């Protein structure tokens, strides 16, 4: 376009970066095409922020695609540094919502920015709490939301919900966040709105406490829990007695029908004696774990924290006793042509069947106990990565 082709008084102005823009004359006599909004004849390429400049080319391409937003977006015209400053002024929950808005903010709000926003929000809450700015609410420092006092659980004088004047309890978590973070052991009793509730050790539900279960389970799980608690230890001692008897018979080579030949050098004898010794150890270990005395308090804590450990012990006992029972039945079947399956062998089979059933039942109970935490996480939701 030549200067002669323009109307009177039209000017060509050169901007920084080599861009050109057509401007009307000072006298107000402009060209008809200049009534449209002014635009750059060369497109300015925005630069990537420092936190998007990584060595991974795929991530850098995504960042370039994000930053190159349509120019008609008002927020896209703001410099990147100013966008970051605006985001840092937002509450943490608003930043999480902003990150889930579109692809641009999903990649723009990086984990480092989230961590910085979280620390700033904690500092704001703590400062407001120290200055007495909270009237009838308390901030939860896990989800970073203000909540009413009935959504918190006070453990007593040593860990009160209300912080002392001029201080801030930054370890305060609401009940929901505490359940998500596994801060409560199954069987913990909570007082919510003056009502006693319990995180059931059987089903994982936060329900009304049953008065006859010593504060461990809810009312629907009371029957099964009482049966296991009252008869569990008796079942363990019965397992221990039969295990000792079978181990002694296996070591003497008589854990077979009397019509069979007792050979202490056979693989059958070695297998039965070894399995009986393993199940003896597993039964003793199970009794120690179940003990409620102060001497074995560490074992009981281990059981509460890791139900899978107890399940493996019970399952090992069940598998071993099943193998011993299979060996006795195979021996009796092989010698059936030369003699009867005598009374002692029948009694041994009945004893082994009882042990298999009892270990299967105890393994099932232990497995249900190990699933309590999974039920709690499934009910209250998993902990988001930004809150972990």
Beta strands, then each sheet from edge to edge (+ up, - down):
strand 1: 11-14
strand 2: 20-23
strand 3: 137-140
strand 4: 145-148
strand 5: 189-192
strand 6: 195-199
strand 7: 206-208
sheet 1: 1+ 2-
sheet 2: 3+ 4-
sheet 3: 5+ 6- 7+
end
